[in-house]
């Protein structure tokens, strides 16, 4: 392939705003062409996308009212976190051949003009896809929510919902490393087994098999819950609140049960926040990017020493991107959902 050559570029396009549950038909593939050279005088970079991240928050961006996220633009290429290789650079911080992670587009090659959203990959002794998982935003999310917001102490009782996902699997392991008692919930027997046998949770349960979530949590936490890492919302949050201990902490990371509802479910047990003096704090990870170097220092040794495991669900090819993303909302994925676009 000659420098500056124009090449074909398969893209995943967002069709239009979604109400209710999204479908694969809300995304479609298109073909365009792109130059592999940066425009003269530009400080942009051209990257070859290797891995793309499927994340639950992307459902919010598929609505015209995307809350604190910028909505996707109908008829435009999907965007999200990815791992990529620099093909050409007009920016002094990046060179041809550099491996990077950050915001890119769902296509084979991308001209990235917002280079402040790209991070160089410092360590290639781990799988590159980890930089959109355990070493990327999901990892930092788990780290910030658990350590920074919940200020955990050894011996505390920790509950994680959606515990086999990209973030939950890490929160549980961080808690075990600290010496906490950890219970997780998931939606299949396979995922429950994974929590106990792969990630080392003390206990785990399938929430779909429980008639009464509050009673179920009382069974696993007879002394109550010190820390709840919230990924689900709705009925799950309502069941957790009466089971919290005095001075309990809740890190509100996501509420996936609410993303496809036109009318969100109400919460009835909020009085517990007052009577039990519970601290509940929501957060979005970009506000904590300044902690990324500190996070890497903490997590990399754990990975290399085999103290932290990470499970990915890899879909191969951009043609499988729509089902991979939509599958998140019915729990099809086991672990972090990744799309492999190309080999390095």
QUIBEL-V327802 format. One record per helix or strand. SS is the DSSP state (~ for helix, > for strand). FROM is the first residue (numbers start at 1). LEN is the number of residues. If there is no record, write none. Layout:
ss-><SS/SS>
from-><FROM/FROM>
len-><LEN/LEN>
This chain:
ss-><>/~/>/>/~/>/>/>/>/>/~/>/~/~/>/~/>/~/>/~/~/>/~/>/~/~/>/~/>/~/>>
from-><6/24/27/45/58/77/79/99/107/109/115/118/128/137/157/168/181/189/203/207/213/225/234/244/256/271/279/285/312/318/336>
len-><9/3/9/9/4/1/11/7/1/4/3/3/5/14/4/11/6/9/4/3/8/6/8/9/3/5/4/20/5/13/5>
